[in-house]
Amino acid sequence: MNKQISFKEAVTILILMLVMLGWGVIGFGLSPQIPVLTVIALLIFWLQIRGFEWEEVMKGISQGISTAIVPIFIFLLIGTLIAVWIQAGIIPSLMVLGFHMISSHFFVPSVFLVCSLVGLAIGSCFTTVSTVGIALFGMGSTLGINPALTAGAIISGAVFGDKMSPLSDSTNLASAVSETDLFDHIKNMMWSTIPAFIGSLLFFFFLGQSNKATSLAGIAAVESSLRQNFSVSFWAALPIILMFACAWKKVPAIQTLFANIFLSVAMIFVQNPGFKMKKLATLIESGYVSNSGNKTIDALLTRGGISSMMGTVSLIIMTLALGGILMHLGIIDSAMKPLVERLKKPGRLILTTIMAGIGINLFVGEQYLSVILPANAFKPAYKRIGLAPLALSRALEDGGSVINYLIPWGVAGSFVASALGVPVLDFLPFTMFSLLSPVFSILSGFTGIGLKWKQEKVA
């Protein structure tokens, strides 16, 4: 039996796979793990009928998953770091700092800045939007500001914080699937992220000024509760400084995270000498559980721990196993070869990668898959023309994770629309950060500004 997979056969497989994934995630509202696992099972069944040896299928799965061993370990450390950062007061202190930035006369730009800072501190756009974002949205309503504009500012800031945070699932994922160092990836994203951030801030500044005043009592109540239940002080800056210092000195991510965890644990015992080792073990394993009595704070700060990362880890393992099968048995290569052979210039390759991420978002509606699938498809093309993996990882973020918030049937888009009570198509024109990020990434590809090549040493 001929085991060479033709172009038509490969394209048919990929289209059917995308239809099934989209049907499961969008049509039935399932978590992506179930459709991915179903696709893997059907793909393996088809390969057996097609005559492929079982050992070759297993080799593909092993090769796919092997690339994620170190990143998965980093994910577990991230879960630990989130928990100890909350217990040590680092994240609450950053939130208090953000609340002091709220201005009633420059409300919309200050909302953007606060959500950026909170998102950066906790590494989760979903959590930022559904807690602090809801509170700020209510304040905007009392000012009579266009709800879609306020929502756009909240989501833009939360997406920026999520994208640039070393605690973010999506940021770690893009770094993992492109095989780049986490902190090098974050640093390289600044070439598209900083211009998008500045452009968004200017946009919100000109559209969001208000001559009305509003009560900041709600924010003051949250700040007061944070101060009562956590150690809020300038000492919280120490782990942040350590993280930036390690990134500046190019200390590997695992060493950086371990150093930060140890420093944060030391701060916990200094602040609370009676803190028990058993409680610390529970904190690291299960995360922090906030019982402040303030619903906003409890929703925002009940998170972290190794167990909190297992859903993401399971999805990564499944999707990389799927990608490994598709790559090792030549399915992606057969389908993409005619296209990849024409992508000999970096601008076209980056544009195609970003458009592929947007396409996956449109057809499947899942944030992680919009990063993983294009990574598997285009990684060989980046190697062939000499672009560094950092070029790929940035394109994956700018065309994948940030766009999902603009898709009405996307997981992220439907979530934030439900949380804020504003339809996606209403806030889409005002979610400037998500709109500008792919634009600046594409410009970088065609101009060469900030574009990393293999022979370049990462600065």
C-alpha positions, -999 to 999 in steps of 0.1 A, spaced: 0 0 0 13 34 -9 20 54 22 29 87 5 2 112 14 -8 134 -15 -16 171 -15 -53 165 -19 -54 139 8 -35 160 33 -56 191 26 -88 170 31 -75 157 64 -67 192 77 -100 206 66 -120 178 82 -99 182 113 -106 220 115 -143 214 109 -145 189 137 -125 211 161 -147 241 152 -179 220 155 -169 208 189 -157 241 204 -182 264 187 -211 242 179 -213 222 211 -194 246 234 -170 219 245 -137 225 261 -110 221 234 -95 190 250 -124 168 240 -125 177 202 -87 174 200 -87 140 216 -115 129 193 -95 141 162 -64 123 174 -84 90 178 -99 93 143 -66 103 128 -49 72 143 -77 50 131 -74 64 96 -36 59 96 -40 23 106 -64 17 77 -40 35 55 -13 10 64 11 31 86 30 12 112 20 18 148 56 25 157 56 54 133 25 69 148 39 65 183 72 81 171 52 111 159 34 115 192 67 112 211 84 138 190 55 162 193 53 159 231 90 159 236 93 196 226 70 205 255 88 188 284 107 219 296 78 243 288 54 221 308 78 223 338 78 260 334 40 261 334 40 242 368 65 268 382 43 296 369 13 281 388 35 280 419 48 316 414 12 330 411 2 314 444 32 326 464 31 360 448 -5 365 461 4 351 496 34 374 498 14 405 487 32 411 454 1 410 432 -22 428 457 5 456 459 5 459 421 -33 462 422 -32 490 447 -6 508 426 -29 505 396 -60 518 415 -40 550 423 -38 556 386 -76 560 381 -86 594 370 -123 606 366 -114 632 340 -91 609 320 -112 578 328 -109 557 296 -71 560 293 -66 554 330 -88 523 327 -66 510 299 -35 516 320 -49 500 352 -61 469 333 -26 467 316 -9 467 350 -33 442 367 -31 420 336 7 421 337 6 413 374 -17 383 373 -11 371 337 -47 365 329 -69 386 306 -100 366 316 -96 372 353 -87 409 348 -118 415 327 -142 396 350 -132 413 382 -115 447 380 -129 452 345 -165 448 356 -159 473 384 -144 498 361 -171 492 335 -197 502 361 -179 534 369 -178 542 332 -216 538 330 -220 563 358 -200 588 337 -222 582 307 -193 570 286 -200 548 256 -201 512 270 -183 498 239 -155 523 244 -150 514 280 -151 477 272 -125 483 244 -102 500 269 -107 472 295 -100 444 271 -71 462 254 -54 467 287 -61 432 299 -48 417 266 -16 437 268 -10 426 303 -17 390 295 5 391 264 35 406 282 33 388 315 56 359 322 27 344 342 5 342 311 -6 308 297 -7 321 261 27 338 263 43 306 277 25 286 251 38 307 221 73 305 236 70 267 240 57 257 206 82 279 188 111 266 211 122 300 223 133 313 257 103 328 276 120 361 285 136 365 251 102 360 236 87 387 258 115 411 250 112 405 213 74 411 214 81 447 224 88 455 187 51 452 179 36 454 214 50 488 225 39 507 193 4 490 197 3 500 233 12 536 226 -12 538 197 -40 524 219 -32 549 247 -33 578 223 -66 565 209 -82 562 243 -68 596 254 -84 615 226 -117 596 227 -121 591 264 -117 624 281 -146 634 304 -155 666 322 -177 647 346 -167 634 380 -175 600 395 -172 585 429 -142 563 434 -157 548 465 -159 514 450 -122 513 441 -114 527 475 -133 499 492 -114 473 472 -81 489 480 -90 490 517 -99 454 517 -66 445 499 -46 464 526 -65 446 554 -60 411 540 -26 413 524 8 427 531 8 457 507 42 476 508 71 487 486 89 455 495 67 438 470 88 453 443 118 430 452 105 400 432 97 422 402 131 438 403 147 403 405 127 391 375 138 421 354 174 416 366 174 380 356 159 388 322 185 415 317 213 391 325 197 364 303 192 340 332 172 310 319 135 310 327 136 280 350 163 294 372 146 328 372 113 313 383 130 292 410 148 323 424 116 343 424 97 315 442 124 312 469 125 350 474 87 352 476 85 322 501 111 340 522 90 371 522 60 350 533 78 337 563 92 372 572 57 387 571 42 358 589 67 338 610 40 314 622 32 303 586 33 265 585 52 244 560 22 222 555 2 253 546 29 264 521 28 229 505 -10 232 501 -5 268 487 20 255 461 -1 225 451 -37 239 452 -31 277 449 -42 307 470 -78 308 482 -90 344 491 -115 348 519 -114 385 522 -152 389 521 -149 412 491 -163 393 460 -142 412 435 -110 404 454 -119 368 461 -127 362 424 -94 379 413 -70 364 438 -83 328 443 -59 312 418 -25 298 412 -9 265 423 3 235 403 -32 221 399 -45 253 382 -21 246 353 -32 211 346 -60 220 322 -36 240 301 -9 213 303 -33 186 292 -43 207 261 -7 213 252 1 176 255 -28 167 233 -23 194 206 14 187 204 8 150 201 -16 158 172 9 181 157 36 155 161 16 129 141 8 154 114 44 165 111 61 131 114 39 113 89 42 142 64 6 154 64 13 190 71 44 189 48 23 176 19 -5 202 25 18 232 30 46 225 6 31 243 -24 25 274 -2 57 272 18 78 270 -14 65 304 -24 71 320 10 108 329 4 106 365 18 101 372 55 73 397 51 51 373 32 59 345 56 50 365 87 19 379 70 8 343 61 15 331 96 -6 359 111 -34 353 86 -34 316 94 -37 324 132 -67 347 124 -82 320 102 -79 294 129 -96 318 153 -124 323 128 -129 286 120 -122 270 153 -127 299 178 -100 286 202 -71 307 214 -45 280 221 -52 262 188 -47 294 169 -11 294 182 -3 257 181 -16 248 146 2 276 127 34 269 147 34 233 135 26 244 99 51 272 94 81 262 117 100 245 88 95 276 66 111 299 92 141 275 94 144 273 57 147 311 51 169 316 82 145 334 105 149 329 142 122 311 162 116 345 180 102 358 147 77 329 147 67 332 183 58 369 179 38 363 148 19 335 167 9 359 195 0 388 172 -21 367 149 -34 341 174 -40 348 210 -48 385 208 -73 381 180 -95 356 197 -111 384 218 -125 399 185 -143 367 174 -180 367 185 -180 328 186 -144 326 200 -138 313 235 -123 346 246 -146 368 227 -178 352 240 -164 352 275 -156 389 277 -188 398 259 -208 379 285 -187 393 314 -192 429 304 -226 427 287 -214 443 255 -215 424 221 -182 416 205 -191 435 173 -198 466 194 -165 468 213 -144 454 184 -137 488 168 -125 501 202 -103 472 211 -73 489 196 -45 469 211 -58 436 195 -63 455 162 -29 472 161 -7 443 172 -9 423 140 -5 455 119 29 464 136 40 427 134 34 426 97 52 460 92 81 445 111 82 416 87 82 438 56 106 465 69 129 442 88 127 464 119 130 442 150 131 410 129 153 383 143 174 361 122 191 328 132 227 343 130 217 372 152 225 370 189 194 380 209 201 413 226 
